[in-house]
Amino acid sequence: MTVNASISDGSAVIYDNAITNIGITYDTTSGTFTAPLEGTYVFHFHALSHADEEAWLELFHNDQYVVATYGYTSGSYADSGNSVVLHLKKGDTIKVKARPGTDVKLYGDSDEYYTTFCGALLSPTVHGSGSGHNTHQEIAFSVGLTHNEASTNGPKVVFDRVYVNLGQDFNVNTGVFTASVGGIYAFHYHALAQQGQEAWVELYHNYIYVNSLYGHTSGSYGPGSNSAVLELVAGDTVYLDIKHHDSFLYGGGDEVYSTFSGYLLSPIDSHHPVVG
């Protein structure tokens, strides 16, 4: 977004500068992405509020609420973001809207892009005889938190809303992803701290620490995000841990800010023939 925007009616955010728009699937006049074919897609959206204002945005699949992002800092600018992986049918739409009943004020300028929206097709769905879907090497998960969660409840974050779980490699009961196929994977995770509290979440590969997110805003809700690209072998695990810090994550049925997503970028064959 290259201009400031003030939205108080819950309408769509209009991103006026299309940096990449292959296939012209994003409409810069309506703010709508339309899926050109059925498949698995990943979406990211970020926002920066004006000083002492709110950036409260929600992503919709057709007319259904999916996830949100929130940022507010007293006396300063607030930045926030979120990600999700979704299965779309041809013609399905995705758009980002301002939270209804909230005066959302987004910051933008011709050489300062903070408020962004992007999406990419991870894998198309192929229909064929004898098989409803071609799921070869199609591994992806995306989950969200619809309730408050704290480190006192357990070491791992267990998410209760599942958007996709292709390959069933993500265990919704334990919050652990176990790779069934070796390869290069991308992971994205986001959180929103409860009011006046901290969100301190760590990403682990097996039992090895990878990176962290941290969110805290005095007197308000603090967002945090991070990502990683990892090389996994079959059987490796990836999960989010909150046991080492006092962490209080915020969530609700229509307020999903804390999410965890991952997907296979490229498989790696671990059995290379020896040629001499």
Secondary structure, 3 states (H helix, E strand, C coil): CCCCEEECCCCECCCCCCCCCHHHCEECCCCEEECCCCEEEEEEEEEEECCCCEEEEEEEECCEEEEEEEEEECCECCEEEEEEEEEECCCCEEEEEECCCCCEEECCECCECCCEEEEEEEEECCCECCECCCCCCCCEEEEECCCCEEHHHCCECCCCEEEEEECCCEECCCCEEECCCCEEEEEEEEEEECCCCCEEEEEEECCEEEEEEEECCCCCCCEEEEEEEEEECCCCEEEEECCCCCCEECCECCECCCEEEEEEEEECCCCCCCCC
